[in-house]
Amino acid sequence: MEFVQGDLLTEYGFRVEAIDLLPHPDESASTRAPAAHAAIGVGAILLSEQGILLGRHRRGTLELPGGSVEAGESFEDAAIRELGEETGLIARTSDVGLLGTLVDHVEGVLRVTVGALVHARQGQPATQPDESVGNWAWHPLDQLPDGLFVCSAQILTAWRPDLAIDHSPAHFTRFASGPAAMPVNGLA
């Protein structure tokens, strides 16, 4: 049975005036996936009597523990995994309270960052092998250093708008059930 192009359309009452055949993509065309246009990550706030936990990235910025969310991973699980990978600290899902999302646009990439408060943890922070952030130290809230990674600065000011931290703007949406400004380890 030979199929004449347009027969099916005319069979169902369409009038065919022209048929344009689209060429098959030639083999020389790239089959690579398009470049990413969005990124999603988490940043974890840990507070002690000494202040906020920050680490130094190889690029020189100071950062909260955190990183990319993996496929199928909850934000809480991502915060716990990143915390363990980067600092060696151990926490449970029930130890994490999510603040909300920060959305900004950097170099053609839509960036969504979720801030998380870690209320309890076990261990002492230490530089981990093969991680890009290390030299973990506690920094007093009233003496936060310059050179914070933008996402970390955005998370900290979403949590505590009274902190004097300069950074590029981001749109913050608080989670309805998130800890508005809950104290961590009894500190506010």
C-alpha positions in Angstrom: 0.0 0.0 0.0 1.5 3.3 -1.1 0.9 6.3 1.1 0.7 9.6 -0.8 1.6 12.5 1.4 -1.5 14.4 2.4 -3.9 11.5 1.9 -4.6 11.2 5.6 -5.3 14.9 5.9 -7.7 15.0 3.0 -9.4 11.8 4.2 -10.3 13.8 7.4 -11.6 16.8 5.4 -8.5 19.0 5.3 -7.6 20.8 2.1 -3.9 20.4 1.4 -2.3 23.3 -0.5 1.3 22.5 0.0 3.5 20.0 1.8 6.9 21.0 3.0 9.2 18.2 3.9 11.7 19.1 6.7 15.1 17.7 6.1 16.6 15.2 8.6 19.2 16.8 10.8 22.5 16.0 9.1 25.0 13.9 11.0 27.4 16.8 11.5 24.9 18.6 13.7 25.7 18.5 17.4 23.8 16.1 19.6 25.1 17.6 22.8 22.5 18.6 25.4 21.8 22.4 25.6 23.8 24.3 28.2 22.1 24.6 31.6 20.0 27.7 32.1 19.0 27.0 35.7 20.8 25.8 38.9 19.3 24.8 42.2 21.3 24.6 45.5 21.1 24.8 49.2 23.1 26.7 51.8 23.1 25.7 55.5 23.3 28.1 58.4 25.0 26.6 61.5 25.2 28.9 64.5 27.2 28.3 67.7 28.2 30.5 70.6 31.2 31.6 68.4 29.0 32.6 65.5 28.2 31.4 62.0 30.2 28.6 60.3 31.9 29.7 57.1 34.5 28.0 55.0 37.0 29.3 52.4 36.4 28.3 48.8 39.4 27.7 46.5 38.3 30.8 44.6 38.8 32.8 47.9 35.2 33.5 48.9 33.8 32.6 52.3 30.8 30.3 52.1 28.1 28.5 54.1 28.2 24.8 53.8 26.1 23.8 50.8 25.9 23.1 47.1 23.8 21.6 44.3 20.7 19.6 44.9 20.9 16.2 43.2 18.1 14.7 41.2 15.5 13.1 43.5 16.9 14.7 46.6 14.9 16.8 49.1 16.3 20.2 50.1 16.8 18.8 53.7 18.7 15.8 52.4 20.9 18.0 50.1 21.8 20.2 53.1 22.7 17.2 55.2 24.7 15.6 52.4 26.6 18.7 51.6 27.2 19.4 55.3 28.8 16.0 55.7 30.8 16.1 52.5 32.2 19.5 53.1 32.6 19.7 56.9 32.4 16.1 58.2 29.5 17.2 60.5 26.5 14.8 60.8 22.9 15.9 61.0 19.4 14.4 60.6 16.6 15.5 58.4 14.7 16.5 61.6 17.6 18.8 62.4 17.0 21.0 59.3 14.5 23.8 59.0 14.0 25.4 55.5 13.8 29.2 55.3 12.6 29.7 51.7 13.9 30.2 48.2 16.1 32.9 46.8 16.0 33.5 43.1 18.5 35.5 41.1 20.0 35.5 37.6 23.8 35.3 37.1 25.6 35.1 33.8 22.6 33.7 31.9 21.7 31.1 34.6 18.6 31.3 36.7 19.8 30.4 40.2 17.4 29.1 42.9 19.0 28.7 46.3 17.2 27.3 49.4 18.4 28.5 52.8 18.3 26.0 55.6 18.9 26.3 59.4 20.6 23.3 60.9 19.5 23.1 64.6 21.7 20.3 65.8 24.8 18.4 64.5 27.4 16.0 65.7 31.2 16.4 65.3 33.6 19.3 64.7 33.9 21.0 61.3 37.1 20.0 59.5 38.4 20.4 56.0 37.5 17.3 53.9 39.8 15.8 51.2 38.9 16.7 47.6 36.4 19.4 48.6 36.6 22.9 47.2 35.6 24.5 50.5 37.6 24.1 53.7 39.3 25.9 56.6 36.0 26.0 58.5 35.7 28.6 61.2 33.1 30.3 63.3 32.5 34.0 62.7 30.6 36.3 65.1 27.4 37.7 63.6 28.5 41.3 64.4 31.9 40.8 62.7 31.1 38.9 59.5 34.1 39.1 57.1 34.0 40.7 53.6 34.2 38.4 50.6 31.1 36.3 51.3 29.9 34.2 48.3 26.8 35.9 47.0 24.4 33.0 47.7 25.7 32.7 51.3 25.2 36.5 51.8 21.7 36.3 50.4 20.8 33.4 52.6 22.1 35.1 55.7 20.2 38.4 55.1 17.0 36.4 54.3 17.4 34.8 57.7 18.5 37.9 59.5 17.7 41.1 57.5 19.4 43.1 60.3 22.8 41.8 59.2 24.9 44.4 57.5 26.0 42.4 54.5 26.3 43.9 51.0 25.3 41.6 48.1 23.4 41.6 44.8 19.7 41.4 45.1 17.6 38.2 45.0 13.9 37.6 45.3 13.2 35.8 48.6 10.0 33.7 49.1 9.7 32.4 52.7 8.3 28.9 53.0 4.9 29.0 54.8 6.0 26.4 57.3 9.6 27.6 57.5 11.3 28.9 60.6 10.9 32.6 60.3 13.7 33.6 62.5 13.8 30.6 64.8 16.8 30.5 67.1 19.4 27.9 66.4 20.9 26.1 69.4 19.0 28.6 71.6 20.6 31.7 69.9 18.8 34.3 67.9 
